[in-house]
Every structure is written in structure tokens, then in C-alpha cells.
Amino acid sequence: MENVFQEIMTENFPEIEKKKPTQIQDAHRVPGKMNPRRPTPRHIIIKLANTNDKIRILKAARERQKVTYKGTPIRLATDFSTETHQARREWDEIFKVMQRKGLDPRILYPARLSIKIEGEIGNFTDQKKTKGIYLHQTSNARNAKGSTVKIKK
């Protein structure tokens, strides 16, 4: 993992590596095992020894806008705080129900749910209101036969 990170750094940010080499505290892949039914790339989680290195790398990635690994575009992202991670997990139940119904939900930063119903996009921050709106709108959509569903924003 460390070698992959070093290759990314030298390919995209040689000026950062020349000034001060980045020290890696820990590196691993997630998930631990590949799922043959889901051939998506695995994430590489890297913990740096110095927080300032992380800030410098992410700032340089935003400025550069296109980060690559052996010519293939990749994304660099920061980690979530424990509070943000917990707030996002609270949407799991609603997210899964909406996904089963084919609504293509998304969780936006920090912890908002975005759904698209009949061409309109709605963003929600309160789980209780979202449950009520979802139940009301899906029943109306089934009963209305062709009428549009309005999303409260």
C-alpha cells in the first residue's frame, strides 16, 4: 500500500515529496476480501503520521483537480469525523427502503438525504419528516395515475 501511495504522490505532487517526504502511519484496503459479484475497485485507507501532510495533499488535489494513478483518474477524499459518520449511518434504514423502491437515494455531506422522484430532487435533513413525506408521496404517486409528485424543500 505504501508503494502505491508513493507512486501517486510522485506522479501528481512531486513538489510536496521533494520538500518533505510524507510519513505513513498505516495503510490498508477496504473491504478486506473482494466480492466476485461486485467487481468494484477497493478503497485504500491511508493514515498519515502528520495531519498537516493530509491537509497539504488534499489542498493540492483540489487545486490540481485531476489526480491519476498510472494515467487512470482517481479520487482523494478526507475521512469523516465520528459524529458525521454516525449521522450518516442514521439514514441507513430509510436509504435501503428507498433504494428497494428504485428512488436512487444519495447521502450528501455531511448527513443529508437526496432523492429524485419523477424528475424533481429533494434534500432532507430530518429522518422523521423524510419517512412521512416518502410514505405520503409514494402512495399519492401510485393513486394519482400520471400526476406529478411535489417534493417539499
C-alpha positions in Angstrom: 0.0 0.0 0.0 2.8 2.4 0.9 4.3 1.9 -2.6 1.0 2.7 -4.3 0.7 5.9 -2.2 4.3 6.9 -3.1 3.6 6.4 -6.8 0.5 8.6 -6.6 2.5 11.3 -4.8 5.4 11.3 -7.2 3.1 11.2 -10.2 0.8 14.0 -9.1 2.6 16.0 -6.3 6.3 15.9 -6.8 6.8 19.3 -5.3 5.3 18.1 -2.0 7.5 15.0 -1.9 10.7 17.0 -2.7 10.1 19.4 0.2 9.3 16.8 2.9 8.6 13.1 2.4 5.2 12.0 3.7 5.3 9.6 6.5 2.6 6.9 6.5 1.4 5.6 9.8 -1.0 2.9 8.5 -2.3 1.7 5.1 -4.9 -1.0 4.2 -7.6 -1.8 1.7 -11.3 -1.9 2.3 -13.1 -4.3 2.1 -10.6 -7.0 3.1 -11.8 -9.5 0.6 -13.1 -8.9 -3.0 -16.8 -9.8 -3.7 -16.9 -11.6 -7.1 -20.5 -10.5 -7.6 -19.4 -6.8 -7.2 -16.3 -6.1 -9.2 -15.8 -2.6 -8.0 -12.4 -1.2 -7.0 -11.4 -1.3 -3.4 -10.7 1.8 -1.4 -7.2 2.4 0.0 -7.3 3.9 3.5 -4.1 5.7 4.5 -3.4 7.2 7.9 -0.6 9.8 7.8 1.6 10.5 10.7 1.2 14.2 10.3 -2.2 15.9 9.9 -0.6 18.8 8.1 0.6 16.4 5.4 -3.0 15.4 4.9 -4.2 19.0 4.6 -1.4 19.8 2.1 -2.1 16.8 -0.1 -5.9 17.4 -0.1 -5.4 21.1 -0.9 -3.0 20.3 -3.8 -5.5 17.7 -5.1 -8.3 20.3 -5.1 -6.1 22.8 -6.9 -4.9 20.2 -9.5 -8.5 18.9 -10.0 -7.3 15.7 -11.8 -5.3 13.2 -9.8 -4.2 10.0 -11.6 -2.6 6.7 -10.8 -0.7 5.3 -13.8 -2.8 7.5 -16.0 -6.1 6.4 -14.6 -8.2 9.1 -12.8 -8.6 8.6 -9.1 -10.2 10.5 -6.2 -8.7 11.6 -3.0 -11.1 12.2 -0.1 -10.8 13.1 3.6 -12.1 11.0 6.3 -15.4 11.7 8.2 -15.4 12.6 11.9 -17.1 10.1 14.2 -20.1 12.4 14.5 -20.5 12.8 10.8 -20.2 9.0 10.3 -22.8 8.3 12.9 -25.2 10.9 11.5 -24.8 9.3 8.0 -25.5 5.8 9.4 -28.8 7.0 10.9 -30.1 7.3 7.3 -29.4 3.6 6.6 -32.9 2.3 7.2 -34.6 5.0 5.1 -31.9 4.7 2.4 -32.3 1.0 2.0 -36.1 1.3 1.7 -35.9 4.0 -0.9 -33.3 2.0 -2.8 -35.6 -1.0 -2.9 -38.3 1.2 -4.3 -36.0 2.4 -7.1 -35.7 6.0 -6.0 -31.9 6.3 -6.3 -31.2 7.9 -2.9 -27.9 9.6 -2.2 -26.3 10.7 1.1 -24.8 14.2 0.8 -22.2 15.7 3.0 -22.5 16.0 6.0 -25.7 14.0 6.5 -28.5 14.9 4.2 -30.6 12.5 2.1 -31.2 13.4 -1.5 -33.9 11.6 -3.6 -35.3 12.1 -7.1 -39.0 11.5 -7.6 -40.4 12.0 -11.0 -37.7 14.3 -12.1 -37.6 16.5 -9.0 -34.8 16.4 -6.5 -35.4 16.8 -2.8 -32.9 17.2 0.0 -33.8 16.2 3.6 -32.0 16.6 6.9 -34.7 15.2 9.3 -35.4 11.5 9.2 -38.9 11.6 10.7 -40.1 14.2 8.1 -38.5 12.2 5.3 -40.3 9.0 6.4 -43.7 10.8 6.4 -43.0 12.6 3.0 -41.8 9.4 1.4 -44.9 7.3 2.5 -47.3 10.1 1.5 -45.7 10.8 -1.8 -45.3 7.2 -2.9 -48.9 6.4 -2.1 -50.0 9.5 -3.9 -47.8 8.6 -6.9 -49.5 5.2 -7.1 -53.0 6.6 -6.8 -52.6 9.7 -9.0 -52.1 7.9 -12.3 -49.8 10.3 -14.1 -49.9 13.4 -11.9 -46.7 14.8 -10.7 -45.4 14.5 -7.1 -44.3 17.7 -5.4 -41.4 17.5 -3.1 -41.2 19.9 -0.2 -37.8 21.5 0.0 
